Amino acid sequence: MANKPKSEYAKAGVDYTVLEPFKMAMIEAGRKTLKFPNKRGVYINEDATHAHGAVFEYRGEESHIWCQTQEDLGNKNWIAEWMYQKTGKSFYEAIAIDTALIVVNDVIAQGAMPVVFTDQLEASRSEWYADKRRAKDFANGLLKICEEVGMALPAGESASVTYLINPKEPVKEIASLSGSVTGIVAPKEKLITGQDLTVGDHIIGVASSGLHANGISLVIKKALELPEQFLTKLPNGNTLGEEALIPTRSYVALIEALLQNKIKIHALLPGTGDGVGKIAFNKRPFTYRIESWLTVPPLFKFFNEELAIALEDCLKTFNWGVGYYLFVPEEEVAKILKIGKDKGYELADIGIVEEGERQVIFEPGKIILTPPGK
């Protein structure tokens, strides 16, 4: 039978016959996630799982409140598309994990546990959705991370916005990736606002898995200046692209364990925008003295030592090896380090909060980092 001619809408850039298989793959993955939040007393209405929204309820007996936030992955999947075009390997399982965790790791900073995730994709062309390998990897990645952190994927959006999304060469097609997470604080007394942060608090650093999803624009710019670009070999044997695409680490298991053990936490902070400088997130006049550090990932060392990016620029751009910060009373430090180790995390007591000008004193590099605008 002859192929059916494209509709006028498809010729304009939106072809639902191409979009539909991707949507079906996502719906199938989403169905497998619906019971994941049950362990936190949250139940999804399975009769209302579609693009119009998610219906869910809390059936537990504890007092509770909800937390919701949304984030955009940014430019990281541009590197994945470059690598896909050059090597034939899809990194979209890792990209899906990044898309979810860039939101999840923000939600848990309030002491909320993730229960519902909705994703949004906006592609440069409908044809982006037609790649079965990419679609399968992306759906598998979301299924994997939803199971790991205990949340459902009951709804989402996949659109083609040809007039808005146009990737820079040599990438031919791409999608903007973002999502929203609803978390539950139960009992509601577990809410963490950061208002308890005080002088004398210890700063616990938790190791990142690598780049996560910040500083990507600098990575792209400098990589494209190299002869082999993202195929440049690093000292550890990985290519620059492979190292950059290591997925973000989840900190849900750590924070949940600490809350279950009734550890006093004065503030939580994801290591994202503004890098190490973000430690001075609180607007009050506190100085954050960093006395020691964790292992610096190979990609960051390469940028500092081989590409001559100044240490201060690296610290203000990258997480530099710490993906999460905990601000806690001194008497809780030993318990936190033990719980974290038992859960498989690398943690260290890296500094202390002092009275003084709002700044980060990074003693390992003898550098003072000030907040944006100062």
N, C-alpha and C positions, 0 to 999 in steps of 0.2 A: 504494500500500500504506500502511495506517495506520501512524503512528509507534508503535514499540514502547514500552510503558509503562516508566517508570524503575524500576530495581530499588530495593529498600529501602535498599541501601548508597548508591546515587546520591542518594536523597532525604535521606540523612544527611549529604551533602556531598562524597562521593567517587564521581565518575562516570568510570569508565575509558573509556567510549565517547567522552568529551570529551577526556580526557588523551591517548589513543592517537595522534591525528594530530600533536600536539606532539612526543611521544616519537619518532615516526617521522622527523619533520623533523630532530631533533637527531641521530638515528642516521645519517641520510644525510649531514649535515654532518660528523659525526665520521669517517665512512668516508673522506672526502676528506683527512683530516689524517694518516692513519696512517703515511705515509712521511716526514713532515716531520722527525722526529728522526733519520732515517737518517744525515744528514750529521754527526751527533755519535756515530755508531757504535751507536745504540740502535734496536732493531727491535721492533715490536709484533707479537704473535701475532694474526694476522687471523682465526683460527678461534675466538678467545675474546673477541670484542668484544661485550659485552652488559652489562647492569646489574649483574651479579654481581662485576665487577672487571676490571682490566686486567692482561694478562700480557705482559711485555716482557723483553728481555735486552740486554746490552752485548756487541757482537762485536768491539770494538776491541782493540788490543794494549797500551794504556797502563794503568798502575795506576789504579784509580778508586775513588771512594766516592760515596755517594748523599746527597742532602739533600732533605728533604720538609717542607713547611709548608702551613698552611691559613689562610684568612682569610674574613671576612664583609664584603660590600660596605657594610653599614650602611644608612643612610637615603637614599642618593642617588637610587635609583629611585623614591622617593616624589615627587621633583620631576618625574621623567620621566612618571609617571602623571598628575600634575596638568597638565602641559603637554599630554599626549595628550588628556585630557578637554576641555581648553579650546581647543586648536588643531587637533586631528585629526592631528597629526604624531607619529609614533612615534620616540622617541630610543633605541630598544632596541639598535640596532647599537652605539652608543656605550656603552650600559650593559653590554653583553656584554664589550666591550673593558675597561671598568673592572673587571668581575667577575674577569676573568683576570689583569689587571695588578696588582691589589691584592695578589695572591699572588706573581706572577712577580717583581715588583720586590723582594720580600722574599727570595726564593730566591737571586737573583744577588748579594745582599749577602754570601754565603758563598763567592763565586767559582764557584757552580754554574750550569750552563746548563740551562734548562727543557727537559724532554723529554716529560713526561706531565702532562696536566691532566684532572681530573675535576671536574665541576660539580654543585652541588646547589641545587635550587629547591624552596621550600615555599610554596605559594600559599594565599591566604585562601579561595579557592573553586576547584573544578575548572574552572569557566567561564573563569577567567583564562587558561587554556591554549588556549581555543577561538578567540581572536583571531588570525586568520591573519597579519595584517600584523605584529603584535608578534612572533609566533613566527618568522616569516621573518627579520625584522630581527635578532632575538637570535641565531638560528642563523648568519646571515651574519656577524655581528660576531665570534662565536667562531671561525668558519672563517678570517676575515681575520687575527685576532690570532695564532691558532695558526700560520698560515703565516709571519707576520712574525717571530715569536720562535723558530720551529723546534720546536714541540711538537705532540704528538698529543692528540686528545680521544677516547679509546677507550671511555669509560664515563661514566655520570652518573646522577643521580637527580632525578625530578620527582614531587613529592607534593602532595596537598591536605590542609591541616591547619586546617580551619575553626575549631577550638576554640583554636588557638594564635596564628594570624596574623589580626589585625583592624586594618586601617589607620585612621588618624585622618581625619575629614572634612576637606575635601570629597572626598578620594580614596575610590573605592568598592571597589576590589579591587587586590590587589598580591601580589607574591611576595618572600620573603626569598631573597637570592642569595649564594651562597658557593662556594668551590672549594678544591681541593687541588692542589698542584704538586709533582712529583718532579723534581729537578734532578740532573745528574751533574757531578762534579768529576773531570776527567781531563786530565792526570795528577793524582793526589790531592794533589800538592805545591802545586797552585793554590788549595787551601783558604785562605780568609780568615776569621780568627776575631776580629780586632780586638785581639788581645793584643799586636800589634806597635806599636800606637798609642803615640806618645811625644812628649815635649816637643820643639818645633822642627818638628813636622810642619806642612805647609801644608794648608789646607782649600780644596778645589776645589768650587765650587757649580755644579750643572748645572741649567739652566732647566727649570721645569715648564711644562706647557701651560695651566695655570690651577688650578682648584680641586682637581683629582684627586678624592679621595674622603674628605677630612677636613674637619671644620668644618661638615658638612652641617646639623647640628641648629641651629646659629646662623643659617645662611643661611635655612633654612625659617622659623624664628621671626621674623626681621626682615623677610623678604619678605612674609609674611602680614600684617604691620602696615602695608604700603604700599597706597595706593589701587588701584594696578594690579597689585599683588602680583608674580608672576613675569613678568608682561608689561610691567613697568616698563622703560623704555628707558634704557640706559646711554649715556654720551657717545660710545662707539665705534659706536653704532647697533644693537647686539645687545640683545635683551631680557635681563633678569636671568636668566630660566630658560635661555635659550640659552647664555649665558656659563657658567652653573653646570654645564651638561651637556656641555661640551667634554670629550672623553675623556682619560683619564690617558695620559701619555707613557710609552713603553717605553724602558728604559735598557739593554736586552739587547745591542744592537749596540755600544754604547759599551764596556760592561764586557768583552764578548767580544774586542773589538779590543785593548783594553789588556792583557788576559791573553795573547793571541796574540803581542803585542809584548814580552812579559816585563817589563812595567812593575811596579815594586815598589809595592804598595798595602798600606798598614798597616791600613786599615779602610774599610768601605763602609757607608753609612747612607741608607735611604730617608727622604725628608722627609714623614713621616706624622704620627701622633699627637703632640700637644704642640708642633706647629709648629716654629718656629725654636729653641724651647727644647730640642728633642730632640737638638740638636747635642751637648749635654752628656750623651750616652747612657752613656758609660763611667763606672763607679762610682769610678774613681781620682780623686785631687784634681788635676784639670786645669782650667785656665781657657781658654776658647775665645774668642779675641779676633777679632771680625768687623769688618774695616776697610773693606770695600766690599761692594756688592751688585749683583744683576742687575736686570733690568726687573721692576717690580711689575705684575702683570696687572690689567686694568681692574676686574674684580669686587672685588678687594681694595681698590683705591683708592676705589671707591664706598662700601664699608663703612666705611672710615676717614674719608673726607672728607665724604661726604654723609649717612651714617647715624650719624656721630660715635662709632663704635666706637674706643675708645682704641687707640693704636698697640701698646701692650704686649699688650692682649687679642688684637689681630690677629696679632701675632707668635707668641703661644702657642696660637692656634687654627688658623691657615692656614699653608700652606707658604710664603706670601709671595713666590712666584716661583721658589723653588729646590726641585726635586723629588728631587734626589739629592746626596749629599755624598761626596767622596773625601778621605781623610786620607793624605797621601803625603809622602815625603822631598822636600826642596827640589830636589834634582837631577832629579827626575822631572817637575816642574811644566811646563816648556816642552814636553816630549814629549807630555804628556797633553793640553795645550791644542791642540796641532797635530792629534793623532789625533782628538780630539773634534770639532774643526772639520771635519776631512775626512769625518767620519761624519754631519755635519749637525746637531750639537748646539751650543748656546750655553753656553759654560763661562767661568768666571772664577776667578782666585785671590783668594779673598775673606777669608782670615784665617789665623791661626796658632794652634797649641796651645802654651800656656804653663804653667809651674808655678803652683800657686795653688789657691784655693778652687774647688770644682766649680760652674761657672757659665758663662753665655754673656754676654759683653760685646758688645752690638750697637751699635757706635760710630756707624753712620749715624743712629740714632735716640736715641743717648745713653741707652740702656736696658740694665739688667742683668736677665737672665732666669735664674732658679734652677730646678732640677729639682723635680718634684712632691714634696711632703712636707717641703721645706726651709723 
